Amino acid sequence: MASIEEKMKKLSPELQVEVENFIDFLLEKAKRRPEKKLRLDWAGRLKEYRDKYTSLELQKKALEWRD
């Protein structure tokens, strides 16, 4: 498998700039999004609605309640 540098050399100068810009974008994106731990503190809080709604209806209701 060819390295990134080898592949870059095969591109036109304009496309090389585009690839470099995309890499910069990805690096910035990685900086902005620190890894968050998954929170499960909501688990079990909707059990009183278990018999009133299907899982899909409950999902839609939860979205309504958030707004």
Stockholm file with secondary structure:
# STOCKHOLM 1.0

chainA/1-67         MASIEEKMKKLSPELQVEVENFIDFLLEKAKRRPEKKLRLDWAGRLKEYRDKYTSLELQKKALEWRD
#=GR chainA/1-67 SS CCCHHHHHHTSCHHHHHHHHHHHHHHHHHHHHSCCCCCCCTTTTTTGGGTTTSCHHHHHHHHHHHHC
#=GC SS_cons        CCCHHHHHHTSCHHHHHHHHHHHHHHHHHHHHSCCCCCCCTTTTTTGGGTTTSCHHHHHHHHHHHHC
//
